[in-house]
Every structure is written in structure tokens, then in C-alpha cells.
Amino acid sequence: GIACAVLLAAAALLCKETAVAALPLCAALEGFTALRACASEMEQGRQHSVSIRSYAQMIVLIVSALMLLTIRILWQRGPPFLHPESNPGAFTGSRPVRILTLHYYLYRHLVLLVWPAPLCCDWSHSSIPLVESLRDGRAQRALLAIYGSVASVILLSCIGVARCALRDRGVPVQRLLAAALEFRTVLLSVLLIILPLLPSSNIAFAVGFAVAERVLYIPSLGVCALAGLCFSRLWGNAGACPTDPRKLLRRACAAALAAMLIAWGVRQCIQHSVHWHSAEALYRHAVSVNPRNEKLHDLLATRLYNSGGDPQLVQWHAEEATRINPAYWHAHATLGQLLAARGRAQEAADAYK
């Protein structure tokens, strides 16, 4: 089983670096399996200890993850070449600005996990201005959300484990094991959110994007698991056959909330699929969501020009791209090509300059 997991992770790592998170997740599952076996032995009055085999498997999984990641970096001869425009926060010269901006990038990922809207195909270039000071509200929200969430998870876990340990009977070790196993779903869900995000968090190395919705596929499973767990607890607290009107109302509210969230998610999925129906539809939607991105304006101008779109609209998007970022050469080239095709040679030459 361990060899198969390592081989599959290695194959997945050839496609995407986030696949390395699968092995630490397997190690966590192995740890909880060992704790469950240990708790079962204690209930039967046997000597309790985590087996050497479980320790060895967890170590092999963690070491394999580190080795695969190292091999991936060495294989491509070091970290990949990245354009500074793709991740402006990671390449800014000021260290405080870089730290604050990267925190804000992570905050944007967490917000999209909780509320996936608005969605956009590209968040690079000038989409997200740099966070230059703690006085910036974005810095305050990011730091509060990230470190507040970590502190809340730790505090709630400690409170939950302590309550379970005080509630259950048995020796202290047995009570702690029972409490840890009771919260294993929550802990695994949190790990499912955190571990796949680490490779794209700019902590160990810079990545080729500021915000990318594609890295949230696996973390969204952890968010869905937590949401399902909360709904299950809320539904179960009403009892098997509730007769109390308050409990019936609680179940009705829970069911209505779940139905609204599912309906909203289906609507978002259908709308986003329509946006991806064609390149022009995708870029139009992206520009409406993210009008500060010069790359998107240039892509839309190029697409409209190639498909015979309105020349005035093509020129407007190309000029808007150059206005947002005068140093973006590709937009100048697009504008020059359009003006040359319309017989405005002098203006085209000025655009190429």
C-alpha cells in the first residue's frame, strides 16, 4: 500500500507539484489508524502502544514526499523561471511589502474557498495592487483572517479534547486518545485544506501566479467536509424523531440553508461553464470581473481583432491595456497592429515605439 501510494504520488508530481501533499495526508491517515488500534487495545485491557510498523510507514511517507519534491526541483534544474508580472508580490524589492502582499494572496485563496465568487481566469499583472503598509485594510484583514483562523482551530481543538477527556471515563491516556479520535474528521479536513495550499503559498519558493483558482480543487474537499460535518451535527442535535417545535424549526432552517447553498453552487457552476464556452466569452467575463488586468484587456483585443470584431472596441481594449501598464509591450504591439491595419501608419509607428 505504501509503495503504491508513493508511486502514484510520483506520477502525479510529474503533472503538478501540489500532488506532493498526498503523502503527508496518507501519513496523517496512518497516524489516526494507529491511534484507533491503540484505543481499541486499551479498551480490551491490553498494553497500548503505537506499533513500530505504523511509525515506519509514517516516516517513509514523509521522507518520500521530501525526496520527490527535491527530485522534482533538481530534475527541472532548479526552480522554474517565472515572469515577475505573473506574481508581482513575490518579486517586489521591499521585504515588508512582499510579506504583506503574499499574506493577502493567501487570504484571497481562503476567501475563495469559503465563498467562490467572483471567479476569473487570470489574477496576474496589475490585478491585485501591492499591499504596502499595515495601514492598508487588506493587510489587516489578511493577518486577522490567517492567524485568527489558526488560533481558533488550535483553541477549539484544545477545548474539544479537554471536554472529551473530562467527560469520558478511563485512564488519562485513554481519554485523550478517545478525544483525538472523536475530532479526527475535523483535523483531517483541516489538513486537506492546508497541505495542498502549502506548495502554492509562496512560503518555500515563489510560484508562477498571485491567485489561482485551480489550486483550490483539493482544499475545497476539506471545506465541503467541514460544511457537511457542521450540517450533520446541526441535524443530529434535533434528535432522531424530533417533536419539539424548536428542534423541527432547527432542522427546517438547516435543510433550507443547505438547499440554498447547493442551488447557488449549481447556478455558479452553470454560469462559469458558459463563460468558458469560447475564448471571447471568457475574456469578456474576465475583464468585467478584473478590469485592472492589462493582460486580459490585451487578450480580449487580440481575440476580437482575429475574429473580425468591432475595431473601435478592439482599439479601446488595447489602449486600456497600455494605460494600465505603459510598460506592457504586447499591448503596444496589438495596438500598433490594429492601427496599421486601419491605415494609420504614423499612429501605429508611435504605438510600436
Contacts in CASP RR format, 6 or more apart in sequence:
PFRMAT RR
TARGET T0000
AUTHOR 0000-0000-0000
METHOD contacts of the structure
MODEL  1
GIACAVLLAAAALLCKETAVAALPLCAALEGFTALRACASEMEQGRQHSV
SIRSYAQMIVLIVSALMLLTIRILWQRGPPFLHPESNPGAFTGSRPVRIL
TLHYYLYRHLVLLVWPAPLCCDWSHSSIPLVESLRDGRAQRALLAIYGSV
ASVILLSCIGVARCALRDRGVPVQRLLAAALEFRTVLLSVLLIILPLLPS
SNIAFAVGFAVAERVLYIPSLGVCALAGLCFSRLWGNAGACPTDPRKLLR
RACAAALAAMLIAWGVRQCIQHSVHWHSAEALYRHAVSVNPRNEKLHDLL
ATRLYNSGGDPQLVQWHAEEATRINPAYWHAHATLGQLLAARGRAQEAAD
AYK
2 26 0 8 1.000
2 57 0 8 1.000
2 60 0 8 1.000
2 61 0 8 1.000
5 22 0 8 1.000
5 23 0 8 1.000
5 26 0 8 1.000
5 61 0 8 1.000
6 23 0 8 1.000
6 60 0 8 1.000
6 61 0 8 1.000
6 64 0 8 1.000
6 68 0 8 1.000
8 22 0 8 1.000
9 19 0 8 1.000
9 20 0 8 1.000
9 22 0 8 1.000
9 23 0 8 1.000
9 64 0 8 1.000
9 65 0 8 1.000
9 68 0 8 1.000
10 68 0 8 1.000
12 19 0 8 1.000
12 22 0 8 1.000
13 19 0 8 1.000
13 20 0 8 1.000
13 68 0 8 1.000
13 69 0 8 1.000
13 72 0 8 1.000
17 69 0 8 1.000
17 72 0 8 1.000
17 199 0 8 1.000
18 196 0 8 1.000
18 199 0 8 1.000
18 200 0 8 1.000
18 215 0 8 1.000
18 218 0 8 1.000
20 65 0 8 1.000
20 68 0 8 1.000
20 69 0 8 1.000
20 72 0 8 1.000
20 199 0 8 1.000
21 65 0 8 1.000
21 195 0 8 1.000
21 196 0 8 1.000
21 198 0 8 1.000
21 199 0 8 1.000
21 218 0 8 1.000
23 61 0 8 1.000
23 62 0 8 1.000
23 64 0 8 1.000
23 65 0 8 1.000
23 68 0 8 1.000
24 61 0 8 1.000
24 62 0 8 1.000
24 65 0 8 1.000
24 191 0 8 1.000
24 195 0 8 1.000
25 188 0 8 1.000
25 191 0 8 1.000
25 192 0 8 1.000
25 195 0 8 1.000
26 61 0 8 1.000
27 57 0 8 1.000
27 58 0 8 1.000
27 61 0 8 1.000
27 62 0 8 1.000
28 187 0 8 1.000
28 188 0 8 1.000
28 191 0 8 1.000
29 188 0 8 1.000
30 54 0 8 1.000
30 57 0 8 1.000
30 58 0 8 1.000
30 61 0 8 1.000
31 50 0 8 1.000
31 54 0 8 1.000
31 58 0 8 1.000
32 181 0 8 1.000
32 184 0 8 1.000
32 187 0 8 1.000
32 188 0 8 1.000
33 54 0 8 1.000
34 50 0 8 1.000
34 51 0 8 1.000
34 54 0 8 1.000
35 50 0 8 1.000
35 177 0 8 1.000
35 180 0 8 1.000
35 181 0 8 1.000
35 184 0 8 1.000
36 181 0 8 1.000
37 51 0 8 1.000
37 54 0 8 1.000
38 48 0 8 1.000
38 49 0 8 1.000
38 50 0 8 1.000
38 177 0 8 1.000
39 48 0 8 1.000
39 174 0 8 1.000
39 177 0 8 1.000
39 178 0 8 1.000
39 181 0 8 1.000
41 47 0 8 1.000
41 48 0 8 1.000
42 48 0 8 1.000
42 171 0 8 1.000
42 173 0 8 1.000
42 174 0 8 1.000
42 177 0 8 1.000
43 174 0 8 1.000
48 173 0 8 1.000
48 174 0 8 1.000
48 177 0 8 1.000
73 79 0 8 1.000
79 205 0 8 1.000
79 206 0 8 1.000
80 208 0 8 1.000
82 90 0 8 1.000
82 91 0 8 1.000
82 206 0 8 1.000
82 207 0 8 1.000
82 208 0 8 1.000
83 208 0 8 1.000
84 91 0 8 1.000
85 124 0 8 1.000
85 125 0 8 1.000
85 295 0 8 1.000
86 124 0 8 1.000
86 125 0 8 1.000
86 208 0 8 1.000
86 209 0 8 1.000
86 210 0 8 1.000
87 124 0 8 1.000
87 202 0 8 1.000
87 206 0 8 1.000
87 207 0 8 1.000
87 208 0 8 1.000
87 209 0 8 1.000
87 210 0 8 1.000
88 101 0 8 1.000
88 124 0 8 1.000
88 125 0 8 1.000
88 126 0 8 1.000
88 128 0 8 1.000
88 130 0 8 1.000
88 210 0 8 1.000
89 97 0 8 1.000
89 98 0 8 1.000
89 101 0 8 1.000
89 102 0 8 1.000
89 105 0 8 1.000
89 130 0 8 1.000
89 210 0 8 1.000
90 98 0 8 1.000
90 102 0 8 1.000
90 202 0 8 1.000
90 206 0 8 1.000
90 207 0 8 1.000
90 208 0 8 1.000
91 206 0 8 1.000
92 98 0 8 1.000
92 101 0 8 1.000
92 130 0 8 1.000
94 132 0 8 1.000
97 130 0 8 1.000
97 131 0 8 1.000
97 132 0 8 1.000
100 131 0 8 1.000
100 132 0 8 1.000
100 133 0 8 1.000
100 134 0 8 1.000
100 136 0 8 1.000
100 139 0 8 1.000
100 142 0 8 1.000
101 128 0 8 1.000
101 130 0 8 1.000
101 131 0 8 1.000
102 201 0 8 1.000
102 202 0 8 1.000
103 131 0 8 1.000
103 139 0 8 1.000
103 142 0 8 1.000
103 143 0 8 1.000
103 146 0 8 1.000
104 128 0 8 1.000
104 131 0 8 1.000
104 138 0 8 1.000
104 139 0 8 1.000
104 142 0 8 1.000
105 128 0 8 1.000
105 202 0 8 1.000
105 210 0 8 1.000
105 211 0 8 1.000
106 142 0 8 1.000
106 146 0 8 1.000
106 197 0 8 1.000
106 201 0 8 1.000
106 202 0 8 1.000
107 138 0 8 1.000
107 141 0 8 1.000
107 142 0 8 1.000
107 145 0 8 1.000
107 146 0 8 1.000
108 123 0 8 1.000
108 128 0 8 1.000
108 211 0 8 1.000
109 197 0 8 1.000
109 200 0 8 1.000
109 211 0 8 1.000
109 215 0 8 1.000
109 216 0 8 1.000
109 219 0 8 1.000
110 145 0 8 1.000
110 146 0 8 1.000
110 149 0 8 1.000
111 145 0 8 1.000
112 119 0 8 1.000
112 211 0 8 1.000
112 213 0 8 1.000
112 216 0 8 1.000
113 193 0 8 1.000
113 216 0 8 1.000
113 219 0 8 1.000
113 220 0 8 1.000
113 223 0 8 1.000
114 223 0 8 1.000
116 213 0 8 1.000
116 216 0 8 1.000
116 220 0 8 1.000
116 268 0 8 1.000
117 268 0 8 1.000
118 289 0 8 1.000
119 213 0 8 1.000
119 268 0 8 1.000
119 272 0 8 1.000
119 289 0 8 1.000
120 127 0 8 1.000
120 213 0 8 1.000
120 285 0 8 1.000
120 286 0 8 1.000
120 289 0 8 1.000
120 290 0 8 1.000
121 282 0 8 1.000
121 283 0 8 1.000
121 286 0 8 1.000
121 296 0 8 1.000
122 286 0 8 1.000
122 290 0 8 1.000
122 293 0 8 1.000
122 295 0 8 1.000
122 296 0 8 1.000
123 209 0 8 1.000
123 210 0 8 1.000
123 211 0 8 1.000
123 212 0 8 1.000
123 290 0 8 1.000
123 293 0 8 1.000
124 209 0 8 1.000
124 210 0 8 1.000
124 293 0 8 1.000
124 295 0 8 1.000
125 293 0 8 1.000
125 294 0 8 1.000
125 295 0 8 1.000
125 325 0 8 1.000
125 328 0 8 1.000
126 292 0 8 1.000
126 293 0 8 1.000
126 294 0 8 1.000
126 324 0 8 1.000
126 325 0 8 1.000
127 210 0 8 1.000
127 211 0 8 1.000
127 290 0 8 1.000
127 292 0 8 1.000
127 293 0 8 1.000
128 210 0 8 1.000
128 211 0 8 1.000
129 292 0 8 1.000
131 138 0 8 1.000
131 139 0 8 1.000
131 142 0 8 1.000
133 139 0 8 1.000
134 140 0 8 1.000
153 190 0 8 1.000
157 183 0 8 1.000
157 186 0 8 1.000
157 187 0 8 1.000
160 179 0 8 1.000
160 183 0 8 1.000
161 176 0 8 1.000
161 179 0 8 1.000
161 180 0 8 1.000
161 183 0 8 1.000
162 179 0 8 1.000
163 179 0 8 1.000
164 175 0 8 1.000
164 178 0 8 1.000
164 179 0 8 1.000
164 182 0 8 1.000
164 183 0 8 1.000
165 172 0 8 1.000
165 175 0 8 1.000
165 176 0 8 1.000
165 178 0 8 1.000
165 179 0 8 1.000
166 175 0 8 1.000
168 174 0 8 1.000
168 175 0 8 1.000
168 178 0 8 1.000
168 179 0 8 1.000
169 175 0 8 1.000
180 187 0 8 1.000
185 225 0 8 1.000
185 229 0 8 1.000
186 226 0 8 1.000
186 229 0 8 1.000
188 225 0 8 1.000
189 222 0 8 1.000
189 223 0 8 1.000
189 225 0 8 1.000
189 226 0 8 1.000
189 229 0 8 1.000
190 222 0 8 1.000
190 226 0 8 1.000
192 218 0 8 1.000
192 219 0 8 1.000
192 221 0 8 1.000
192 222 0 8 1.000
192 225 0 8 1.000
193 219 0 8 1.000
193 222 0 8 1.000
193 223 0 8 1.000
194 219 0 8 1.000
196 215 0 8 1.000
196 218 0 8 1.000
196 219 0 8 1.000
197 215 0 8 1.000
197 216 0 8 1.000
197 219 0 8 1.000
198 204 0 8 1.000
199 207 0 8 1.000
200 207 0 8 1.000
200 209 0 8 1.000
200 212 0 8 1.000
200 215 0 8 1.000
227 261 0 8 1.000
231 254 0 8 1.000
231 258 0 8 1.000
234 250 0 8 1.000
234 254 0 8 1.000
235 251 0 8 1.000
235 254 0 8 1.000
235 255 0 8 1.000
237 247 0 8 1.000
237 250 0 8 1.000
238 244 0 8 1.000
238 247 0 8 1.000
238 248 0 8 1.000
238 250 0 8 1.000
238 251 0 8 1.000
239 247 0 8 1.000
242 248 0 8 1.000
242 251 0 8 1.000
274 281 0 8 1.000
275 281 0 8 1.000
275 282 0 8 1.000
275 285 0 8 1.000
276 282 0 8 1.000
279 299 0 8 1.000
279 303 0 8 1.000
280 300 0 8 1.000
280 303 0 8 1.000
280 304 0 8 1.000
280 307 0 8 1.000
283 296 0 8 1.000
283 299 0 8 1.000
283 300 0 8 1.000
283 303 0 8 1.000
284 300 0 8 1.000
286 293 0 8 1.000
286 296 0 8 1.000
286 300 0 8 1.000
287 293 0 8 1.000
287 296 0 8 1.000
287 297 0 8 1.000
287 300 0 8 1.000
287 317 0 8 1.000
290 296 0 8 1.000
291 297 0 8 1.000
292 324 0 8 1.000
293 324 0 8 1.000
294 320 0 8 1.000
294 321 0 8 1.000
294 322 0 8 1.000
294 324 0 8 1.000
294 325 0 8 1.000
294 328 0 8 1.000
294 331 0 8 1.000
295 321 0 8 1.000
295 328 0 8 1.000
295 330 0 8 1.000
297 317 0 8 1.000
297 318 0 8 1.000
297 320 0 8 1.000
297 321 0 8 1.000
297 324 0 8 1.000
297 331 0 8 1.000
298 317 0 8 1.000
298 318 0 8 1.000
298 321 0 8 1.000
298 328 0 8 1.000
298 330 0 8 1.000
298 331 0 8 1.000
298 334 0 8 1.000
300 317 0 8 1.000
301 314 0 8 1.000
301 315 0 8 1.000
301 317 0 8 1.000
301 318 0 8 1.000
301 321 0 8 1.000
301 331 0 8 1.000
301 334 0 8 1.000
301 335 0 8 1.000
301 338 0 8 1.000
302 334 0 8 1.000
304 310 0 8 1.000
304 313 0 8 1.000
304 314 0 8 1.000
304 317 0 8 1.000
305 311 0 8 1.000
305 314 0 8 1.000
305 334 0 8 1.000
305 337 0 8 1.000
305 338 0 8 1.000
311 338 0 8 1.000
311 342 0 8 1.000
314 338 0 8 1.000
315 335 0 8 1.000
315 338 0 8 1.000
315 339 0 8 1.000
318 331 0 8 1.000
318 334 0 8 1.000
318 335 0 8 1.000
318 336 0 8 1.000
318 338 0 8 1.000
319 335 0 8 1.000
321 328 0 8 1.000
321 331 0 8 1.000
321 334 0 8 1.000
321 335 0 8 1.000
322 328 0 8 1.000
322 331 0 8 1.000
322 332 0 8 1.000
322 335 0 8 1.000
322 351 0 8 1.000
325 331 0 8 1.000
332 351 0 8 1.000
332 352 0 8 1.000
332 353 0 8 1.000
333 351 0 8 1.000
333 352 0 8 1.000
335 348 0 8 1.000
335 351 0 8 1.000
336 347 0 8 1.000
336 348 0 8 1.000
336 351 0 8 1.000
336 352 0 8 1.000
337 348 0 8 1.000
338 348 0 8 1.000
339 345 0 8 1.000
339 347 0 8 1.000
339 348 0 8 1.000
339 351 0 8 1.000
340 348 0 8 1.000
END
